[in-house]
Amino acid sequence: MGLGYLGGLSCLVIALFALVQADPAPFGLDKDQAEHVRATVLLVALWYLLFSWPLFAWVPESGKGKRPPLTQAIGEALASLRGLPALFRRNPPLGWFLLARMLYIDGLNTLFAFGGIYAAGTFDMSFDQIILFGIALNVTAGLGAFAFGWVDDRLGSLKTIVLGLLGMIALGTAVLVVESATAFVVLALILGIFFGPVQAASRTHMARIAPPESRGELFGLFALSGKITAFLGPVTVGAVTQATGSQRWGMATIIVFLVVGLGLLAKTRNL
């Protein structure tokens, strides 16, 4: 997880110095039309292509033997999925964990997506400042993911998730009430320490509780649970912000997602 934040940090640094702050802008980009800023999207696309290609090109498929026909593979996958409800009935904590994770990851992802918007709208931060803020946030998140690896080993994944969520709830609430841009940045950077541990420990916990024979399907659901409801957080933030005319109240809904997700974790195994 820490390496992922290192990759994000590297991309942000390149975007800042090679595109946003470059003068003149490279490739004849028109700064008056903000083309140097919009080009950061192309940088991200190139980044994905560059660093995902080695996986597809050189990492072999696991297992041996001839691959089954596509129709057979689909049939086997559907049959496996049909057995999941029975698995959840036999192991209720597994289902509760996936539901809890779906909600708190919605909150976490929304915080990532809207953090820069909140910084710009509430504290009038420029795009350059937001990128620098993002770089610093990646640093603290990466350090948190690295440091909490020992916490996970000592206390277990579930307790690590709980500690991370408690830290995010407490610091997230403080971030929403401060009036100073400096206080916002300091608190947000400390908050970033808990991003990585929650994400990393969730994967570790899933690996520990998933039955080996169903691990593939369950990790598929694990990934899906972070995507299928990803719209809920942004929609809720947008709706509340529009209804109240306040970004603070809109962002406060993220805390609700984190709190509800934390509450549902109580239905999993004993902490």
Protein Blocks (a to p, Z undefined) as FASTA:
>chain_A
ZZmmmmmmmmmmmmmmmmmmgccdehhiafklommmmmmmmmmmmmmmmmmmmmmmmmcc
ededjdddfklmmmmmmmmmmmmmmmmmmmmmlmmmmmmmmmmmmmmmmmmmmmmmmmmm
mnopafklmmmmmmmmmmmmmmmmmmmmmmmmmnojklmmmmmmmmmmmmmmmmmmpmbf
klmmmmmmmmmmmmmmmmmmmmmmmmmmpcfklmmmmmmmmmmmmmmmmmmmmmmmmmmm
mmnopaklmmmmmmmmmmmmmmmmmmmccZZ
